[in-house]
């Protein structure tokens, strides 16, 4: 780890130490270090050629319209591409949960749908795109485990009442979950420190929520520069592995 990188993480440590409320806003780069593929990179889900889904755009395959009009196609794509049951939280997920255990007031706002922040032990998690960890019957509302969908032998998983069982994920054409969005905005507004991690800030409207921040410090942890207008005295941008950054941060707190 270079002296420059260490210096930036030490600056982040000072921000954490003086902050009463911390908001973490994370994207796909947080989960890729656990082996979860992202959507839009060169090797992401949207760029993986699969003859079974020729003629359909990735956005359509994950849309409310596809679920309604072509449920067999929707669930085949979902089962092939979004099964994260064997994925475990990485150092970044665990570090955020550990900060909370150490008495920090940490709110996690995530664009990811894999449920890894909750699995790591974070308690205040706002999943603004929903999660594959929750599933329910569209007719009666009964809850189901992820395995009910992924292990179902039928093309379309159904409840005993006959309703389709689907993931609690916001599909294209659906509104973001109101409770999660309101909670995320409240947490960002109340925070002294906003940490933006593993996101390009290109997915809207979610990316716009960071604009509600009015606190003291902003920290960016991302492998590539985001090009934000940051104040070198009160802010820091760290271009490195988010897991490595958080692991070192915990060791010096």
PyMOL commands that set and color helices and strands:
alter all, ss='L'
color gray80, all
select helices_A, chain A and resi 3-18+28-34+45-47+51-53+58-61+64-69+71-81+91-101+116-120+146-150+178-190+206-212+242-252
alter helices_A, ss='H'
color red, helices_A
select strands_A, chain A and resi 21-26+105-110+125-127+130-137+143-144+165-169+193-197+217-221+235-238
alter strands_A, ss='S'
color yellow, strands_A
deselect
rebuild
show_as cartoon
